[in-house]
Amino acid sequence: MRLDAATFLLQWSSGGLAFLWFTLRSKEISPGYSKLLRATFGVLATLGVVAGFYFDRVLVREIAGIAVAGIAFATFTKRDSRFDLVAVGAGAIGLIGSVVANSGDGVDLLRVLVGAAFLGAVTDLMLLGHWYLVQPGMTRKLLNELTNAVLVIWLLEVFVMILPTGMISVLNGTIDDGWDGILGYFWLGCAILTGVLAFFTRAALKERSYSAVMAATGLSYLAILTAFGTDLVARATLTL
């Protein structure tokens, strides 16, 4: 399994657009939210294409990245979320092509696809919580649904990262991380903290006061940091 900027950015943008569709499907949020996310993930997909052509070109991945960015920008003002799924499909093809080009196996593919969903869900959770400051009249149903999705995908993320040969081999010393096991324990800490923060986010949303939404948003900011550590540290360590 390789860790490269182009694949990572395509993962992030594709996963983010996937959970944009997840949020928009109920049509309970203002168009500004979709504009924010499409602009954000369109830029990330574009940066991924630039990184791919500059560092290590994988043609199918770069074409997919162009498609993801093009769809995100072309649908910038549209309320219809179906086009976001088209972008996600294009991104998935690019991610599969990246794994194949780097001679990856089925476990590598699972890690890349689950990682895309994981990074996208956590990022969208933070952005959605922030959007409640802009549109405070929304129900908390959207945040609750996305928090529950993060919890499920977090379990999948940890599971695919411990599949052989995975992070358990780093923790028991079978794989040398080059730092006397520190990276393995750092990954373990990030993985546990991400789950804890997601559980606390869900608990905060049960409180009736509006400050609970702000607290949940703050927890999701922290969860982004630990989630990125959960995914990137594992991939970097298993690349060694």
C-alpha positions in Angstrom: 0.0 0.0 0.0 1.3 3.4 -1.0 0.6 6.8 0.4 0.7 9.6 -2.2 -0.8 13.0 -2.3 -2.8 12.5 -5.5 -4.6 9.4 -4.2 -5.2 11.0 -0.8 -6.8 14.1 -2.3 -9.0 12.1 -4.6 -10.1 10.0 -1.6 -10.9 13.1 0.4 -12.8 14.9 -2.3 -14.8 11.7 -3.4 -15.7 10.8 0.2 -16.7 14.4 1.0 -19.0 14.5 -2.0 -20.5 11.2 -1.1 -21.6 12.5 2.3 -22.7 15.8 0.7 -25.3 13.6 -1.1 -26.1 11.8 2.1 -26.9 15.2 3.7 -28.7 16.8 0.8 -31.0 13.8 0.1 -33.6 15.1 2.7 -33.6 18.6 1.1 -33.6 20.3 4.5 -30.5 22.5 4.1 -30.0 25.7 2.3 -28.1 25.8 -1.1 -25.2 27.6 0.5 -24.1 24.4 2.2 -23.8 22.5 -1.1 -21.9 25.4 -2.7 -19.4 25.4 0.2 -18.8 21.7 0.0 -18.7 21.5 -3.8 -16.2 24.3 -4.0 -14.1 22.8 -1.2 -14.0 19.3 -2.6 -13.7 20.5 -6.2 -10.5 22.4 -5.2 -9.1 19.3 -3.4 -9.8 17.1 -6.5 -8.0 19.7 -8.7 -5.0 19.7 -6.4 -5.0 15.9 -6.5 -4.8 16.0 -10.3 -1.9 18.5 -10.2 -0.1 16.4 -7.6 -0.6 13.3 -9.7 0.8 14.8 -12.9 3.7 16.4 -11.1 4.8 13.5 -8.9 3.6 10.1 -10.1 1.0 10.0 -12.9 -1.6 7.3 -13.0 -3.7 8.3 -16.0 -7.0 6.7 -14.9 -6.8 8.4 -11.5 -6.0 11.8 -13.0 -8.9 11.6 -15.5 -11.2 10.6 -12.6 -9.9 13.6 -10.6 -10.7 15.9 -13.5 -14.2 14.4 -13.7 -14.8 14.9 -9.9 -13.6 18.5 -10.0 -15.5 19.2 -13.2 -18.8 17.8 -11.8 -18.3 19.7 -8.5 -17.8 23.0 -10.2 -20.4 22.5 -12.9 -23.1 21.7 -10.3 -22.0 24.4 -8.0 -25.4 26.1 -7.9 -27.7 23.0 -8.3 -29.8 21.6 -5.5 -30.0 18.2 -7.2 -27.6 15.9 -5.4 -27.7 13.1 -7.9 -24.7 14.6 -9.8 -22.6 14.3 -6.6 -23.1 10.5 -6.8 -21.8 10.6 -10.4 -18.7 12.4 -9.1 -18.3 9.8 -6.4 -18.5 7.0 -8.9 -15.8 8.6 -11.1 -13.6 9.1 -8.0 -14.1 5.4 -7.0 -12.9 4.3 -10.5 -9.9 6.5 -10.1 -9.1 5.1 -6.7 -9.4 1.5 -8.0 -7.1 2.4 -10.9 -4.6 3.8 -8.5 -4.5 0.6 -6.4 -4.2 -1.5 -9.5 -1.4 0.7 -10.9 0.5 0.3 -7.7 0.1 -3.5 -7.7 -2.2 -3.4 -4.6 -4.3 -6.3 -3.4 -7.9 -6.5 -2.1 -7.0 -5.3 1.3 -5.3 -2.2 -0.1 -8.4 -1.5 -2.1 -10.6 -1.8 1.0 -8.3 0.6 2.9 -8.4 3.2 0.1 -12.2 3.0 -0.4 -13.1 2.9 3.3 -10.5 5.6 4.0 -12.3 7.8 1.4 -15.6 7.4 3.2 -14.0 7.9 6.6 -12.2 11.2 5.7 -15.2 12.5 3.8 -17.7 11.7 6.6 -15.6 13.3 9.4 -14.9 16.4 7.3 -18.6 16.8 6.4 -19.6 16.4 10.0 -17.4 19.3 11.0 -18.7 21.5 8.1 -22.3 20.6 8.8 -22.0 21.5 12.5 -20.4 24.8 11.4 -23.3 25.4 9.0 -25.8 25.4 12.0 -24.3 28.8 12.9 -25.4 30.0 9.4 -28.8 28.2 9.4 -29.7 27.7 13.1 -33.3 26.7 12.4 -32.4 23.3 11.0 -33.3 20.2 13.0 -30.5 18.1 14.5 -31.6 15.1 12.5 -28.9 15.7 9.8 -26.1 16.0 12.4 -27.3 12.9 14.2 -27.5 10.9 11.0 -24.0 12.0 9.9 -22.6 11.3 13.4 -24.0 7.8 13.4 -22.5 7.3 9.9 -19.1 8.4 11.2 -19.3 5.9 14.1 -20.0 3.0 11.7 -17.3 4.0 9.2 -14.8 4.5 12.0 -15.3 0.9 13.0 -14.8 -0.2 9.4 -11.7 2.0 9.2 -10.1 0.4 12.2 -11.0 -3.0 11.0 -9.5 -2.7 7.5 -6.3 -1.2 9.0 -5.8 -4.2 11.3 -6.3 -6.8 8.5 -3.1 -8.7 7.8 -0.6 -7.4 7.2 -1.8 -4.4 9.2 -1.3 -2.3 12.3 -1.4 -5.2 14.7 1.9 -6.2 13.1 3.3 -2.8 13.9 2.0 -2.9 17.5 3.5 -6.3 18.2 6.8 -5.4 16.5 6.6 -7.7 13.5 6.8 -4.5 11.3 9.4 -2.0 12.3 8.0 1.5 12.1 11.4 3.0 12.5 10.5 4.8 15.7 10.6 2.0 18.2 6.9 1.4 18.0 5.9 5.1 18.6 4.0 5.4 15.3 2.0 2.2 16.1 0.9 3.6 19.5 0.2 7.0 18.1 -2.1 5.3 15.5 -3.8 3.4 18.3 -4.4 6.6 20.3 -5.8 8.4 17.2 -8.1 5.5 16.5 -9.5 5.3 20.0 -9.8 9.1 20.4 -11.7 9.4 17.1 -14.3 6.9 18.3 -14.5 8.6 21.7 -15.0 12.0 20.1 -17.7 10.7 17.8 -19.5 9.2 20.8 -19.2 12.4 22.8 -20.5 14.3 19.7 -23.6 12.2 19.6 -24.1 12.6 23.4 -23.8 16.4 23.1 -26.5 16.5 20.4 -28.9 14.9 22.9 -28.8 18.1 25.0 -31.6 20.6 24.1 -29.6 23.9 24.4 -28.2 25.4 21.2 -24.8 25.5 22.8 -24.8 21.7 22.5 -24.6 22.0 18.7 -21.6 24.3 19.2 -20.0 21.8 21.5 -20.6 19.0 19.1 -19.0 21.1 16.3 -16.0 21.7 18.5 -15.6 17.9 19.1 -15.9 17.2 15.4 -13.0 19.7 14.8 -10.9 17.5 17.1 -12.2 14.4 15.5 -10.8 15.5 12.1 -7.3 15.7 13.5 -7.5 12.2 15.1 -9.3 10.7 12.1 -6.5 11.9 9.7 -4.0 10.4 12.1 -5.9 7.1 12.1 -5.9 6.9 8.3 -2.6 8.6 7.3 -0.3 7.2 10.0 -1.5 3.7 9.3 -1.0 4.1 5.6 2.4 5.7 6.0 3.6 3.1 8.5 2.5 0.2 6.3 4.3 1.7 3.4 7.6 1.6 5.1 
